[in-house]
Amino acid sequence: MCGIAGFLMSPGLTSSVDPDACACRMAGALFHRGPDDVGVWSDSSGIALAHRRLAVLDLSAEGRQPMVSASGRFVIVFNGEIYNHAELRLTLENRGIVAAWRGHSDTETLLAGFEAWGVDKTLKHAVGMFALALWDGRDRSLTLVRDRLGEKPLYYGWQGSSFLFGSELKALAVHPSWRADVNRDALALFMRYGYVPAPHSIWRGVHKLLPGSYLTISADASPGDLPVPAVYWRARDVATAAVRSDLGDQAAADELDRQLRRSVAGQMAADVPLGAFLSGGVDSSIVVALMQAQSDRPVRTFSIGFTESDYNEAVHAKAVAAHLGTDHTEFYVAPSDALAVIPLLPQMFDEPFGDSSQIPTHLVAAMARKHVTVSLSGDGGDELFGGYNRYFWGRAIWRRIGPLPRMVRHGLGLLMTAMPPAAWDGIGNFLPPGLRQPTLGDRVHKLAGVIDVADTDELYRRLVSQHRDPASLVIGGSEASIWADEEAAAFAKHVRGGDFTERMMFHDLVGYMADDILTKVDRSAMACSLETRVPMLDHRVIEFAWSLPLHMKIRHGQGKWLLRQVLYRYVPKQLIERPKQGFGIPLDSWLRGPLRDWAEALLDESRLRNEGYLDARLVRLKWAEHLSGRRNWQHWLWNVLMFQAWRERWV
C-alpha cells in the first residue's frame, strides 16, 4: 500500500515552480501511507509524479516507484495490490510479450500489461484494489484509475492552471496553486449522510474519481477542462445483467466457499507479516476461518473490546479465535484511549467524516500494526448478503405504514417523540423478555422519523439520513446530486417492480460502502501505515453474490443465510448466533460525560455565528436536547462536531 500524488502544470508555471521539489512536498504529506521510501519523477511536459512506498511485495529496489515501463513510454505511480499479477505475468510470458522481468512487483506487471493490451483491457484483467496515475510520454497524457469498488482513494481537480491529484486531499493542499474553497453543497450532503458522497469533495473544484473508472487528460488541456471518466466495470451492470442462479442450497454454499477461498488465498500474498481483524461476527469470522484453513501456521488476529456490554464483541472474537487456533491479540479500550484519537481525526481524514466507528477502527489498526504490515477485513458481507437491520426494518415498516394516510402517520410520529428515549427504555423493561429490545427509545424515535414517508425510495433515504433537511442547517448550502443516487435510479429502472430490499442493498454497495466503510478503513489504517485488504469485494465474489436469489441471502428473518452456511463448516453455530452489534463507541453517553467540554467549545453559539457555516440556533437546540436526555442526537451532533474540528484544522 502506498500514497500517490502529482500534477500537470501549464507551461507558464513550470519556470516558477521546481516540479521535483513540489512533488516531494506532496509526497511528504503522505508519509504515513508509505514510510519505507519516497520517489519523484518529472519531465518538461509539466508532469510530475510522486510516490510514498509501503513495501509489501518485492521489497527490493526493483519495486521502487515511480516506475518506467520497459519501452520507456509509460511512467506509473501505483497504490494498491493486484492479486492475480502472477497469472498475468504468465499470460504475458506465454504470448511472448515479456521475455524477462526486472523484479517481481505487481507494478511492473501492470506496466507490461498497459504496453501490451492498453489501459482498458489490462484493468479488466486485473483483480485487486488500486488507485494509480499513468503518464504516457508518447501521447503526452495522464490517466488516473480507481479500482472497481473504490477501496483506494483518488482525488483530482484544477487549481488555477495546475491539474492536481493525490491519494488524500492533504497532498493537494501543499501545492503552490492550492486555493480551494469549502463546498457548501457538499457540506450539506455530509450533514445528511455523515460522509461526503462521490464525486464531490469538501473542496469546491476537487473531485473523487468514481469507482471502476479512469480519466485521461492531455498535457495540452485548458485549465478547468475535465474529460468525462471512462467506465471499465460497473456494479449496476453486474446487478442488472446477473442471471439468477438455479443452484440448490448445497451447491450454492460449495460455490461461495470456493469463491471466498480463492479470494482470501490471493489476498494473503505478501512479503511482510500479515493478519486479520476479528470481531467474532459472521463476516470477519469467515475471512479468518478461510485464512487459517489455508495457512500452515496460526493466523495473527486482532480485536478490541469495551467495558460497556452493548458495544463489546471482544469476548465473541476470543471464542472464535480459540476455536480456529489463531494467534489472537485483544485490547480493551478505555474512554481515555478513544479521547486520545479524537484530536487526530481531522488530520487523519482531511475532509469531514462522521462515522464514529472511525475511532475503534483506528485503535484496532494501530494495535495490529505493532505486529503486522497487512491486515484482512471482513467488510462487504452486509451489503452483498443482506446483513443490515434496515433490510428487515424497511420492508416491515412499509408493509405496516404504507396503507395509512400520511397525515395520520405524521401525527403518530409526533406522539412517539413526545416521550424521551429513556422513558421508552423504561417501558421496555416491563415487556416480556422475548420482546425486549436494547436502546428501545432510540429505535422508537428513529421509527418516528421515517413514519410519514411517501414511498419506499424516500423510506430508504430517511433510514440512512442523519438530517432530513441539511440545507436548513448549512448556511448557503443545497444538496447536489450524487453518483450513488444516479446509479441506484438506473438500477431501479432495470428491475422495476423488483424487491425493495435488493434496491437498498444495491444502493449501499455503490454508496455507503465506498464513501463510508472503505473510506473509514483506508484512512484509519493508513494513518498508522497498515495495509488493509477486503476479500469480500473481489469482483468475482460480487458477481456471484448478485446471481443468487434473495432467499439465499435472507431467510427465516435472518440475513447472510448462505454466508452463515459456509461459516458453519469452520466455526460452530453457537459461537456466531447472537443479535447483530455495530462496531462503535458509546457516543451518546460520552457526549454527556467525558466529551462534553470538548464538544461545548466547538458548539459555542458565538463561535458558530462568527464562522457562518451552520445555523447556530438549530445546533444549540439539538445540543441542549441531547444533554437533557430528552432526545439522543448523538449522530447528528457528531457530524457537526466533526465538521467543526475539521474546519478548525483545514479552513
N, C-alpha and C positions, 0 to 999 in steps of 0.2 A: 504494500500500500504506500502511496506517495502523495505529494501535493504538486500540482502543476499551475503554471501561470505564464503570462506573456502578453504581447501586444503587437499591433501593426500601427505604425505612425506614418503620417503624411510626410512627404519629402521635406517640407519646410521646418519640421520639428527635429529631424534627425541630426541637424547640426548643433542644436542647443541641448540635446539630451544624450548622455552616454548610454547607449542601449544595454551594454553588458552590466554596467553598474546599476541601472534602473531595474533590470531583470533580476539581478542579485538581491536587491532590496525586496522585490516582490516575493522571491523565494524565501527570504528571511522571515517574512510574515507567516510562512507556512512551515516553520522549523518543526513544530510538533507533529506534523504529518509525515515527516521524513528526516529524522535526526541523524541518519547514517552517512549522508553525502549530499552535496549540492552540485548542480551543473547548470550552466547557461550557454546559449548559442545565439548568434545574431548574424545578419548579413546586411548588405547595402540596400536591400529592398525595403528596409524599415521594419523587418520582422525580428522579434526577439522571443526566445523560448526559455523558460526557467523550470527547474525540477528540484524537488526535495525528495530524497530517497529513503524509504524504509525497506531495507533489503530483506526479501522473503524468499525469492527464487534467484538462483545464480548470484551468490554473494560476491563474486569476483568483479574485477574491473570491467569485464565484458558485459556486465549487466548495467553499467552506468548510463545515465541519460543527461541531456538529450542524446539520442542515438540516431546516427546517419545510416541510411539503407546501403546495401552493397553497391548499388549503382551510383550512389551519391545524390539521387533525385529527391528523396524524401528525408525529412528530419522529424522525429517524434518525441513528444513528452507524454507519458502514459501513467495513469493512476488506476490500479486495479489488478485483476488476475484473469488470465484466460485459462480455464481449467482443462480444456481439451487441446492445449497447444502442442503436446507431444504427438497427438494424432494428426494435427495439421502439418506438423513437420514431416511426418512420414508421407503424407499425401504429396507435399511439395518435392520431397526427395524422389519418390517413386515416379513422378511425372518428369523428372529431370530438370526441375526448375531451380533447385538448390543443390549444389554438389557438396558444399562444406559449410559448416556453421562456425561462427566465432566463439559462441558460448552456448548456454542452454536456457536463456531467458525467454519468457513469452513475448517480451517487447520485440526481440529480434524476429520471432516467428510472425508477429503482426506485420512488421515492415516487409518481410518477404512475401506475405500474402497480398499486401497492398500493391506491390510491384507486379505480382503475377496475375492477380484477379481484379484489382481495383478495390475501392473502398466498400461499395455496397455489398458485393459478393463476399468479401472477406468478413464483414460484420455478420452476415447471415450464417457463415460457417462457424463463427466464434461462439463458444459457450463461456459466459463469465460475467463479471461485473467490471465496469470500466468507464473512465472519462479520459479523453485524450485530445491532443492537438497535433495535427499533421501538416507540416509545411511541404508544399510541392514546389520545388525550385524551378522546375521546367515551366509550369503554368503560372508561377508566382501567385499561388493561392493558399489560403489557410483553411483547413477543415477541422471543425470541432465535433466531437462524437460523444454520445452518452449511452449507457447500457439500456437494455430493454425495459427494466422496471424502475430505473433511477436510483440504483444502490449508491452510485458515486455521484457527487455533486459537480456541477459546472455552471458558472455564471459568465455572462458576457454582455457587452454593450459599448456604445460610443460615449466617450467623454471628450468633448471638443473635437479635435482632429485625430484622436487616438482611439483605436478599437482595442478594448481590454478584455481579458478573460482570466479566469482562475478558479481553483477548487473552492475557495472561500472568498467572501467579499473583502476580507481584510487585506488580501493580496492586491486587489484592485485599488484599495484606498491609499496605498503608498505611492502610486504612480503620480508624477507631477501634473498630469492632466485631470486628476480626480476633482470633480466639482459637484458631486451628486447631491440632490435634494430629497427629503423624505417624501415618499409617495403616499399621500393621504388615502387614496383609494385602496392601496394595498394594506394600509393600516386598518381600514375598515374591515377588509377581509380577514385580517389577523384577529380582530376582536370577535368576529363570528366563530372562526374555526380554531383559534389557538396556534395557528401557523400561517405563513404567507404562501398561498397556493401558487403553483406554476401556471403560467410562465412568468409571474410577477416576482419582483423582489421588493424589499422595503425602500430601495432607492429608485427614484424616477430615472428611466432610461436604461436600467440594468435588468437583465432577464435571466431566468433559469432556462437552460436548454432542456427541451422536453425529452422524457424517456423515449428510447427507441428511435432516436432521430439523429441527424447530422446536418451541420450547416457549413457551407463553403462560401468564403468571402475572398474577393480578389484584392491584391495589393493596390490596385488602381481604383478601388471602390471610393465613392464620395462619402465624406463624413455624414453619418446619420442613416445611410442606406443599409438595410439589413435584408439579406435574402431570406426567403421562406425555407425553413428546415425541411429536408427530405426525410421520409419515414422508411426505415428498413424492417421494423417489427412493430405491431400494434396489438395491444391486448383486446381491443374491440374486434379486430379481425379474427383473432383466436376464438373469442367467446361466441361470435355470431356464426362462424363457419364450422364450429365443432359439430361433429356427427355424434349423436348420443350413443354411448357405448351400450352394447347389449350383453356385456359380460355379467355373469352371475356374481353373487356376493364373494364367493371364494376366489374366483378368477380375478375379480377386480382388486381384492386385497393382495393377491400374489403380484399383480402388475404394479400396484402402488409401492409395494415392498421393493420390487426390482428397480423402479424409477428412483425411489429415495436412496436406496443403496448406492446406485450409480452416482447420484448427485453428491452424496456425502463422501464417497470414496474420492471423487475428483477434487473436492474442496479440502481434503486432508493433505493434499500435496503441499509441502513446504520444506525449505532447508533450514528452518528455525523451529523452536518449540511451539507446540500447538495444543489448544484445549477447547473448552466449550462452556458457555453459560448454562446453568441448570437451575430452573425454578421448581422442578418437580411436577409441572403441568404437562399436558399432552405433547405440545409442540417441542419443547426443549428436551423432554424425556425421549422422544422417538429419535431425535437427532443424535443424542448421546448414546442411545442403545445401538444405533447403526454404526456409530463410530467405534464403540467398544467391540462390536461383532466383527469388525474388520481390522482390529488392531492387535498386535502381539504383546502389548504392554498396557497397563492401566491408563486410561484417558484422564487427563487433568480436567477437573470440573470445578466450577465456581458458583457460589450463590451468596446472597446476603439476606439477613433477616431483620425483623423489627420486634421490639418487645410488645407492641400493640398487636394483639392476635388477629384483628381484622386485616392486617397488612402483611402478616408473616407467613411465608411459604417455605422458609428455610428447613423446617422440620420434615416437610414432604420431600424436598430435594435431597436431604440427607438420607432418607429411607430409600429413594430410588438409586442414589449413588452407591449405597451399601449393597443393594441387590445386584447391580451391574458390576460392582467391583472396581469403580473408578477411584482415582486418587483425588479425593474431594477436599476442597477448602471452603470454609464459610466465614462470614464476618457479620456480626450483629451491629446494626447501625444505631448509634445514639443520636439524639437531636443535635448535639454539637457537631457530629460528623456531617450531617446534612447542612447545617447552618454554614459550615466552612466552605461548602461548594457554591452556595448562592452568589457570593461576590464574583465568582469565576464565570458565571453563566453568560453575561453579555459579551465577554471576550471569546468564550468557547463557541457560541452560536452566531455571533455578529449580525444577526437580524432577530427581531423579537420572536421568541419561541415559548409557547405557553403550556406544553405538556410537562406537568410537574414530575412525571416519571423520569425525566432527564436526570434528576438528582440520583436516585438509586442506580440508574443505568451507568452513570459516570462512576459511581462508587464501586460497582462490581467490575467495571472495566479497569479501573485503577488497581484494584486488588489482583485481577488476572494478569495485568501487565508486569507484576513483580515476578511472575513465574513463566509466562509465555509471551510470544510476539503476535500470535494469531489465535482468534477465538471464534468458534462457530456459534451461531444463534438460531433459535427456533422460530423466528418471526416469519409470518406468512400463512401459517396454518389457519388462523381465524378467517382471513379473507377468502382463502381458497376452499375451505371445507366447512364453513358456516359456524364459526365459534362464538361470535359476539352476541351478547344478550339482546341487542336491538333486532337481530334476525328473528327472535321469538316475540319480543315485545311488539315490534312493528306490525306483524301480521295479526297478533291477538288484539292489539289496541284498535286497529282499523275495523276489524270484524265487529267489535262491540260498539264503537262510537260512530262509525260511518253512517248508519241509518238514522241517527238522531240529528235534528236541526242544529245548525252551527250556533245559533243564539242560546239554545239550551245547553250545549256543551260549554260555551263560554261562561255561562252562569255557574256551571258545575266547577269549572276551573277556579273561579273566584272563591267558591265555598271551600275548596280543597286547600287553598293557600291561606285561608283565614286562620288556621291553626299553624303554629311554627313546627318545624320538623321534630323538635324534642317532644312536643305533645303527641304527635303521631307515633313516635317511638314508644311513648308510654302506653298508648292504646295497644300497640303491637305486642306488648308484654303479656296482655290478657288473652291473646289468641291461642288456639291450640298449637302445640309445638310444631306440627307439620305445616302450619300456615304462617309461622313467624318468618320475617324477613329482616336481615341486617340492614341498618340505615333505612328503615321503612319510611321515615319522614322525608328523606331526600328523594326517595322513589316516588312518593305521592306528589311532591312538588314538581318533579320532572314530568310526571304524567299530566299535571295541571297545565304545564307549559305547552303541551302538544295537543290538548284535547279538542281545540277548536279549529284544526287544520281543514283545508278544503279538499285535499286529495292525498294520495299516497306519496307523491313526489314531495309535497310540502311536509308531510309527516317525516320522511327521511331527513330532509333539510333541518327540521326542528330538532330531531333526535341527535344530530351531530353538531348543532349550533350551540355556542355558549353565550350568544347575544342575538336576540330576534331582530333587532333593528340597529346594527352597529353604526349606521350613518348618523343616528341621533346622538351617539357618543363621540364620534370623531368629528371635530370641527373642520368643515371644508372638505369632508371626505364622502365619497359614494362608492358603493361596491362595483368593481369591474367584473367582467366575465372571466371565468377560469376554465382551464383546459379540461379538468375532470368533469365539470358540468356538461361541456360540449360533447365529450366522449360518451358520457352516460346517456345524454339525449339521443345521440346517434345509435347507441346500443339499443335503447328502448324502441326506436323505430323498427329495428330488425326483429325484435322479439315482442312486438305489440301484443298485448294480452298475456305476456309472459309473467312469470311468478315475481311478485313484489320482493321476495327475499333474494332472488337471484339478481335483481336490479340493484338492491342495496349492496350485495357482495361485490358486484362489478364496480360500483361507484367507489367503494372502499379500496379496492385493488388499485385503481388508477389515480385516486386522490389521496385519501388518508394514508395509505401505505407509503407512497413515495414522499409526500410532503411532510408527514409527521413521523411515522415509525422509522423509516430509513434515515431521515434527517437526524432524528434523535440518536440512533445507534451510531451513525457515522461520526457526528461531532463529539458525542460523549466519549467514544472510544479513541478517536484520533487525537483528542486533546491530551491523551496520555500515550500516544504513539502505539496504539493497539489496533491491528487489522482485524476487522470482523467480516465473517462470511455467512451467507444465508442460504442453506441448501434448498429450502422450500421454494426459493424463487428461481431455481433453474427453469428456463423457459419450457423445457420439455415436461417438467412436472406440472407447470401451469397449464400447458396444452392438454395433458392427460386429465387434470382436475376438471377442466371445463367440458370434457367429453362425458363426465359422469352425470347421471340424473340426480336431481336434488335429493331424492330419498336415500341416496348413498352417502349424503353429507349430513342431512338432518333426519333423524328417525326416532320415534318414540319421545319426541320433545327434547332430544339431546343433539347438540351439534358435533361435528367432526366424527361422525359414526364410523366411516371407513378408516379414517386415520387411527381411531382407537382400536379397531380390529387388528391392524398391523402392529400397533404398540403392544397389545396383549400377548403377542408372540414372544416378546422380550421382557416385559415387566408385568407382574401380577396386577389384575384389575383392581384389587383392593388398595393398591398403593396410589392409584390415579384418580379413582372416582370420588369426587368431592365438589362442592359448589365452586364455580369459577371465581377467581380473585384477580383483581387488576394488579399491575406492578406499579405501586405508587407509594406515597407517603401520607401520613395523617394530616393533610394540609389544613383542613378546616379548623382543627383544634390548635395547630401550631400558629395559625394566623391570629388566634385569640390569645396565644401564650408567648412562646419564645420568639416568634417573628413579629410581634405586634409593634415594637418600637421601630424596627427597620421599615415595616410597611407604612406606619404613620408618617415617617419622614418623607417617603416617596409620594404619599397621597395627601400631603399638606394642601389645603384649599388654595392659599395664596400662590403657592408654587404652581399648581395646576393651571390657575388662571393666567399667570405670567408666561408660562410656556406656550399656551394657546393651542394645544393639540386635542385635549379631551374636555368634555363637559364636566367642570368641577362639581357642580351641584349634584349631578347624577352619581358620580363616583363617591362623593361623601355620603349620599343616601344609602348606597349599597354597603359601604363600609360600616356605617352605623347599624344597619340591619344585621349584618354578619356578627359584629361584636356583641350585639344584644342577644344573639341566639335565635332571633325571630326567623331568619332565613339563612340558608347555607349558600353563600355566594362564592365559595372557595375558587372555583374555576374561573368565574367571571373576574374576580379580583386578581387572581394570579396572572391573567392576561394583561391587565392594566399594570400590575407591578413589574412584569417582565418588560413591557414597553418602557416604563419609566426608568428602570435600571439600564436598559439598552440605550435609551436616549441620553442618559447621563454619561455613558461611556463613549458614544459614537457621534452624537449630533454636535 
